[in-house]
């Protein structure tokens, strides 16, 4: 799967990794392979979108300026206020 902005040449690609063990947020027992931050104009609206497509919001949130989520495979990523 690829994420590519409209008309953009840059893409972020993802692939299935059999046997992958997702990191244990907020622990550090399993290393993260990558971490993405996405800037959004409205954190609440962004959260609704993330949850609607299968993301999860862990209980531990380290800041009010950004929010941590887990994708369906358990990889953490953040929505950051200020787009």
N, C-alpha and C positions, 0 to 999 in steps of 0.2 A: 504494500500500500504506500502511496506517496501523498504528501501534502504539498501543493504547489499554488502560490498566489496567482490570481488572475493575470495572465500575460507575463508572469515572471519566469525567469530561467532557473532560479534556485528552487530546489525541492528538498524536503526532508523525507527520507524513505525508511520504512519499517519492514521487518521480516520476522517470521515465526522462528523461535529458537526452542526446539524440543528440549525438554529437561530444564528449562529456565526456572530459577527460583527468584521470585521478586524480592526486593528489599523489604525489610520490616520497619516501616515508618512508625515512630521517629528513631528507632534503634539503628545501630550501625553493624549489626551482625552479618548482614549480607550486603555487599557493595553495590552501589548504583552503577549502572552502565552509562546512563545519561540522565540529565534533568533539564526540563524545559520550563521556561517562564513565559507566559502569554500576557501581554498588556491588554487590559480591557477598560472601557469607559465606566462601567458600572459592575462592581463585584457581585451584587445580588443577581443581576441579569445574566452575567457570565456563569454564575453557579447554577442557575436554572438550566442553562444550556448544557453544562457538563453533566449534571445529574440526568437530564433527559436522554442522553446518549450512552448511559451506562457507567459514568464515572461515580466514584464514591468520595465522600468527605470524611476523613478520619477525625476522631474526637480532638486530638491534640493539634492546636493551631498556634504557631509561634508568634504571630503578629496580627495586627488589625489592618495593616497596609497590603497584605497579600494573604491568599488562602491556599492551603495545600490540598490536593486531590489525588486520588489513585485511579489510574485507568483500569479497565476491566481485568487486565493481567496483573495489576498490583504495582505498576510503576508510578512513583510520585511525580507530580508536576504542579506548578503554581499558576494561579491567576493573580496578576499584579494590578493594583489600581493606578490609573493615570494615563490611559491611552488617549 
